[in-house]
């Protein structure tokens, strides 16, 4: 039973989705040090 759940959660497609999500979060954090100018354009 646990092995089927493990295989369902940790299959190749889900692992690729998690890796892609982590890469996007890392990219967001790496580029977040710049001031977002687009927020202040309306003022």
C-alpha positions, -999 to +999 in steps of 0.1 A: +000+000+000+027+025+010+048+016-020+019+024-044+014+058-027+052+064-029+053+055-066+022+078-072+037+108-054+073+104-065+069+095-102+090+112-129+064+138-139+058+150-103+096+152-096+101+173-128+073+196-118+088+201-083+123+208-098+108+233-122+089+250-094+120+252-073+140+267-102+114+293-107+114+302-070+152+304-070+150+327-101+125+349-084+146+352-052+178+359-072+162+387-092+142+402-063+170+425-051+161+450-078+135+476-070+103+468-090+099+500-110+066+489-125+049+492-091+057+529-088+048+539-124+013+550-114+024+574-088 
